[in-house]
Amino acid sequence: MQCDYFDAGACRSCTWMGRPYAEQVADKQRHVEGLLAPALAGRRPVAWLPAVTGPEEGFRNKAKMVVAGTLDAPTLGILGADGRGTDLRHCGLHEPGLHDALPVLAEHVVRARLAPYDLTTRRGELKHLLVTRSPAGELMVRWVLRSTEPEARLRKHLGWLTDRLPVAVASINVQPEHKAVLEGEREIVLTDAATLEMRLEVGAGLRLHLRPQSFFQTNTAVATALYEQARAWVDETAPASVWDLYAGVGGFALALAAPGRAVTGVEIAPEAVASAQQSAGEAGGAGLEQARFVAADATAWALAQPTADHPDLVVVNPPRRGIGPALTGWLESSRVRHVLYSSCNAATLARDLAALPSYDVEAARLLDMFPQTTHHEVLVRLRRRG
Ligand SMILES: C[S@@+](CC[C@H](N)C(=O)[O-])C[C@H]1O[C@@H](n2cnc3c(N)ncnc32)[C@H](O)[C@@H]1O
């Protein structure tokens, strides 16, 4: 992939920009296998399936833009070391629908007189613009503001925006603090709809509802393959009970739900849990009535369950820090026979696998969710020995 921003030195976020894509995938595969090898030495050899890839550009379903510049000429992109904005609205990683939406959103910022926040003077209102696109082409647009001062202007000019873009959900996120965090806790939804529907072609069709403040996998095509792979592996073992720990909006849990199979999703973010519950409730039938979701810390929740309630299979999909010693220790001492571990950080995955000596890794698969970068997603299938 070629990128003008990269070539001009304006953005270096994609460290592998310009490298042939097949070479990137081969390198990631070697890197991930190398990281996991020491943890797996002495166990049954791992069957690595061919890496899953999607488009190498135009794959990001979410744009996270820092807003800077001036009232009449805002920049949407990143901040340089000097605190000034670099405009990246034509970033080629974004899905085409997002790419086309960003200039319109920039024009709307000017119309609604949303003054970009200035880090050095601490003046202005608009900090970030966060936009997610569904597979059907609808958008969730979120303005991260320092205060609610611009709310009336945003409401007034919302019609102008919805006349031009398929905005399903629009919301203000209030982040009053002067620190480098993407978003705050308070959300004010401006549209009738509060959730963006993400329809994925997994099984007979997976309808996930996404609210502001909920995590969703960045690359829709590869996320679809991830849930489909998990479904295929889980169907082979046909467990009667499944826990999906770090469930987000319920992608794994709802993909794995089936008649006669009880699925429990555990997730810390209440908005994500509400989204998952909505998806399960709407779908009905096909075993989804047996899917339930709990807002809790995954480890504390698992450790608090009576042994008689331990499931046949556990899915874990933690943030980069991995699952850590308390949860690996619990898995080791539990009755759980099968584990699916989906990781975006093979270094912490290797550490956690080393702490799970009772399991063999039967199969593993790299999924390239993040082309042009060194980031990776890897799904491994574990089975208790004996
Ligand atoms: C990599 S995301 C995976 C989400 C989901 N499995 C999916 O496929 O979209 C990790 C999730 O873990 C949640 N999380 C972070 N810390 C947690 C904790 N201590 N207990 C439970 N969930 C947590 C985050 O809110 C986020 O939704």
The ligand as a Gaussian input file, in Angstrom:
#p B3LYP/6-31G(d) Opt

LIG

0 1
 C      -10.321000      -6.972000      23.162000
 S      -11.874000      -6.435000      23.772000
 C      -12.846000      -7.836000      23.335000
 C      -14.322000      -7.607000      23.210000
 C      -15.137000      -8.742000      22.581000
 N      -14.734000     -10.056000      22.972000
 C      -15.183000      -8.620000      21.075000
 O      -14.976000      -9.604000      20.357000
 O      -15.452000      -7.499000      20.591000
 C      -11.653000      -6.567000      25.484000
 C      -12.887000      -6.246000      26.313000
 O      -12.559000      -6.491000      27.692000
 C      -13.250000      -5.549000      28.489000
 N      -12.573000      -5.543000      29.790000
 C      -11.462000      -4.858000      30.161000
 N      -11.127000      -5.167000      31.427000
 C      -12.030000      -6.085000      31.858000
 C      -12.202000      -6.793000      33.074000
 N      -11.362000      -6.615000      34.100000
 N      -13.223000      -7.671000      33.185000
 C      -14.084000      -7.841000      32.154000
 N      -13.978000      -7.190000      30.971000
 C      -12.962000      -6.330000      30.821000
 C      -13.177000      -4.270000      27.663000
 O      -14.177000      -3.356000      28.066000
 C      -13.371000      -4.807000      26.236000
 O      -14.742000      -4.816000      25.894000

